[in-house]
Amino acid sequence: MKIIILGAGQVGGTLAENLANEANDITVIDSDGERLRHLQDRLDIRTVQGRGSYPSILRQAGAEDADMLIAVTNSDETNMVACQVAYSLFKTPTKISRVRANAYLSRKELFGPDGFPIDVLISPEQVVTQHITRLIEYPGALQVLDFSKGLARLVAIRATLGGPLVGHELSYLREHMPNIDTRVAAIFRRDRPIIPQGNTVIEDGDEIFFIAATDHIRSVMSELQPLSKPYKRIIIAGGGNIGHRLASTLEGRYQVKVIEHNQDRCMLLAENLHKSIVLQGDAANKEMLLEENIEDTDVFCAVTNDDEANIMASLLAKRLGARKVMTLINNPDYVDLIQGRDIDVAISPQQTTIGSLLTHVRRGDVVNVHALRRGAAEAIEAIAHGDHRSSKVVGRRLDEIALPEGTTIGAIVRHNEVLIAHDHVRVQPDDHVILFLVDKKRTREVERLFQVGLTFF
């Protein structure tokens, strides 16, 4: 696939890296020559220096025969205009744009048939807010991912002593919970993947990825670690776009406080939020945190646009007694350094956004893609088409499907029913098949499994 990416920042660079490793023809446009040189030194891609919304620059990048334009510069206006130019001058089939400003996103008519010709809108703030909200809904989870419009969920959780399954074989789970069906898709032990078998023993500290119907998630989590009390009190450090969205989403169900240092922004937040308490001050100030009873806070969530400020505020909050701290980290190099120590969950906007973008790049009928473990692993929801003659999966039992090494099928969603993967289950046309890939380099092989042969036509 020939893809043009506008923007060589964190999201554009990470996306180029993901797609270049999958044998796509990638061209990256950016006005910063140094960023482009840095990317080209690492990846087998083309680069064009210039403003991505200019027709001459898009033509130089090969827009005349490009399959897709992905505009992820820091400028909403540049992204939107680039999609318009690609549509009007080059008839580019698929146009994806990152738009951050709520002033645009709130006016849906801007992106309708008579508005900007954008096929897919990506809002990082919205994606990150949904990600954090799900983590708050499931205390103890490291990652919570939706499939089939929320019917099934894939959850990452750290196994800890006190969980009934810890120290036992996986097969014990079925004996202990005979009325709940779940599938452990993968286990990471000391950062090494283990393909789970019935006799695999769960150890303290294992990172477990399991899939289940949404109604059963909490029950399965309680088997892997002592059940946590629901969260009630939340402090959000940073009242920017993400902090505002998060407070607005949570304030109806939780006691929310927002700490923001800018006075004008505090006034805006106070006017727009209904139940949240807005405080002006420094979230890394010890006295302020103590005044706001940080020791009784269930979740401290640092979401400013400054990584160092987020890290320092989170470390201080944890030291002062916050039950759980979640920290937004823009620099991907920091994520592995800090998560799992004093900071419980490090949230990378790049990785949460990348999944949304990859969904529209995958071959076959792929409707969901989630990047896992900082992009090393991947979860995919693909729709099975064809029949037993034209498809490599339809009509076959799960144990008859030749899956790539390190790939497991976790569940099938059929007519709004979640079927956990067992060997005897047979794939039917239009089934939504949820797969877990320990090694995302196998993605292309999985895509080929779900591509229909010529006999189908």
KATAFEN-V18775 format. One line per field, one symbol per residue. psi: psi as a letter, one per 20 degrees, with the letter a starting at -180 (. if undefined). A space follows every 50 residues. Layout:
# KATAFEN-V18775
psi: ???
This chain:
# KATAFEN-V18775
psi: popppopkbggggggggghhikkqoppppqiohggghgghhhqmrqqppa piipghghghikhhkqhqpookrioggggghhhgghghhikpgpppppph phhghinhihjahjbpmphpppohggggggggghhhhnpiqhpppqqlkj hqqpppqopqphphipirqhhhghhhmhjpprpohqpooljpqpoprhjp ppqpiqopoqqrqhiighgghiiiqppqqqqgppppookbggggggghhh hhiroppppphpghhgggghhhqgiqppppapijoggghhhjlhijpgpp ookrjoghgggggggggghijpgpppppohohhhghhhpidhpgpppohg hhhgghghhjhqrrnpippppqlkihrqppoqpprbaihiqihpiqqhii pnqqpjpqphrpooljpooqpqhippprqjqopoqpohoiijghhgghhj pprhhh.
